[in-house]
Amino acid sequence: MRKNIVAGNWKMNKTLQEGIALAKELNEVLTADKPNCDVVICTPFIHLASVTPLVDPSLMGVGAENCADKAEGAYTGEVSAAMVASTGAKYVILGHSERRAYYGETVAILEEKVKLALANNLTPIFCIGEVLEEREAGKQNEVVAAQLASVFSLSPADFGKIVLAYEPVWAIGTGKTATPAQAQEIHAFIRSLVAGKYGKEIADNCSILYGGSCKPSNAKELFVNPDVDGGLIGGAALKAADFKGIIDAFK
């Protein structure tokens, strides 16, 4: 059975002290009221070594927001998958639309990142999704199929270790949200692509998260869809009450 997951992407927010405070608050809230899904917080690199020991791993996993496409070496400012894993973090977001758009991350670069993450026993949360112009042109299926090339080179066993996250780029931070029907339609299409490549069993076990202006007020109607297995949450992950409200959509 695939897992339901609510993952928070803090992006470039929260000082170290603020991040520690938020992680502690979330840990307390989830200790008092256990979640009915897997919960992950993905923090800036500098938070990882401080935040990971603070949280109960039975309640919440910790992840990075990115990692390098090289194992080690003279790459000033980069952080490797091995470094992320050394903090105790278990997850890493890869292929986020902001990384693709602002930092030129390609299918080939992301393929390397995914392989290095898996080699270091990290679970990639691999993001795919179209921009507004592509959605309006009806090219969303074509776009996500092309982006999946970064993970479709994996063996069936390795593919089974990753989580997918569909993010309609036009709905990130804009207040727009894909309707539940739109979300279900493309999640089902993504699952069909996985089934075509790896077979029905692996596709049925693959968690596919929705990421795009998901908040407590709309989480339940999104997550009730049969092919939507949770959310990759941006802005609403920065406040414990909002994040908990989304987690509670699985209750």
N, C-alpha and C positions, 0 to 999 in steps of 0.2 A: 504493500500500500504506500502510495506517495504521501509525503508530509505536507501539512499546512504550515506555512512559514510567514511571519511578519518580520521584515528586516528594515532597520532604520539606516538611512544614509545621511550622516551628519554634514557631508560636504565640507566646505572650508568655513566651519562655524565652531564656536566654543573654544575659549582658551583652555589650557590644560586644567586649570582649577575649576572652570565651569563644567568641563567635560567629566571630571571626577565627581563633581556634585550631582550631575544628571545621572550618571551611571549608578551612584549610590541610591538616588531617589528611585530609579527604576527597579533596582534590586529589592528595595524595601516594599515597593508597591506589589511586585510580583510574588514576593515571599508571603505577603498578606493575602493575596488572591491569585492562586496559581493559574497560569495560562493554559488554554486548551489547544495551543499550537506551539510550534518552535518559534523562539524569539531570538533575533540577532541584532546587535548594534554594530555598525561599521563606522569607525571613527577616524579622524586624521592620524597619520603615522605617529606623531609625538605623543598621542594619548595611549597607545596600545599597551605599552609595558606597565603603565600605571593603572589602567582601567581593568585589564584582564584579571588580575588577582582579586579585584574588589567584588566581582559578580559571582553568583552561584552558577556554576556551569550546568546544573540541572534545570535552571530557569532560563538562562540566557547565554547565547554564544556571542563572541566578539570577533569582528573582522576588520580588515583594512579596506580602503576605498580604491586601491590600485596596487600594482606592484610592477617591477621592471620586467623588461623582456630579455634581460641578461641575467646570468646566474651570479656573477660577481665581477669585480674589476674596476677599471678607471672610468667610472661613470658618475661624475660628481653630481650630487643631489638626488640620485636615484636610490630606491629602497627595494631590495630583492625579496623574492618569495621566501627565501630561507630566513632573512631578517624578520619578516612578518611572523613566520612560524615560531621563531625563537622567543617571541613575546608571550606565547601561549594562545595567540589568536588562531581561530580555526577556519575563518572564511576570508574571502577577498572578492570585492566587486570588480569585474572586468568588463570592458566594452561599453561603459556608460556613455550616453550620447554626448555628454560634456567633454569627455576624453576624446571621443571621435571628432567632435566639431572643433574644439579649441587646440588640441594637441596632435591632430593628424594621425590618430591611431588607425591603422589599416587592418584588414583581414589577416594579413601575414604577421604583423606585430602581435595582434591579439592571440593568434594561434600559439605563438611562442610563450606569451604570458600564461595562457591556460595550461600548457604543458609543464611549465616551471611551477605553477601553483600546485598542480596535482602531484608533481614529483616531491613536493614538500608537505604533502598531506593536508593541503588547504582545500576547502570546498569553494570553487568558483561560483559566484552568482553572476552569470553571464547575461549581459543586457543586449537587447535588440529592439529596433523600433524605427518608425519613419517620421520624417519632418512633415509639416503642414502641406507643403507643395506636393509631396509624394502621396499623401493621403487624398488630397483634392484631385490628383490625377489618377487615383485608383491603383497606385503602384505599391501599396503597403505590403501585399503578399510577396511581390517580387523583391522588395527591399529586405524583408526579414529572411527570406530564403537565401539571399546572397550573404547576409551577415552571419548566418549559421555555418558558413563554410569554415569559420575559425574553429568550430568544435566538431564538425562532421568528419574531420580527419582522425578523431580519437577512436580507439578501440571501443567495442561495446562496453567492456568492463569500466573503462575510464569515463565514457560518456555517462554511465550510470551514477557517477559521483558528482555530477554538476547540477546546479540549479539554474533554470532559465528565468529571465525577467523581461517581460514585454513592456516597453515604455513608449507610448505614443509621444514623441518629442513635443508635439504641438500642445500637449496637455500638462507639461512639466512647468510648474510655477506660474501658469497662466490663468489658473482658475477654471480652465476648461477641463472636462473629464470625458473620456470615452463613455458612451452609454453602456450599461450592463450588456446589452445585446451586441454592441460593437466589440467590447472586450471579449465576450464569449466567442464571437465569430472568429477573431484572429487567434485567440488562444487555441481553439479547436484546430485551426489551420496549422499552427505551429506544431501541435501534437501529431497531426497527420504527417507532417514532414519528418518528424522523429520516427514515427512508425514506419514510414517508407524507407528510411535509412537503416534503422536498428531493430525493427519489429515491434509488434503490438505490446509485448510485455514491458520492454524498456520504456516505450512511450507512455504506457499507463502508470509507470512508477516515477516518471519525471515530473518534478514540481515546477510549475510555470507561474511566476508571480506577476501581478499587475503593478506598474509604476507610473503614475501620472495624476497628480492632484487627488490622491486618495486621502480621505479624512474620516473622522468618526461618523459623520452624517451620511456618508455614502459607502462605507466599507462593507457593510452587510449585504447590500444589494449587488455589489461587485463580487464578493467572495462566495455568494450562494450559487454562482454559475458553476456547472460541473467541471469546466476546464480551467477555472481560476483558483489557484491553490494558495492565495495569500497576496501580500503586497510588498513592494520595495518602496519605502516611505521616505520622502524628503523633508519638507518643512514641518510636517506634523510630528516628525520624530524628535524634534528639538524641545518639545515640552512633554513632560512625563504624562500629564493628564490626557493630552491628545493621542499620544502613542498608545497608552493603555486603552483608550476608547476604540482604537482600531483593532488592537489585540482581542478585545472583548467581542468583536464581531463574530468570533468563532464560538461564543458561548450560547 
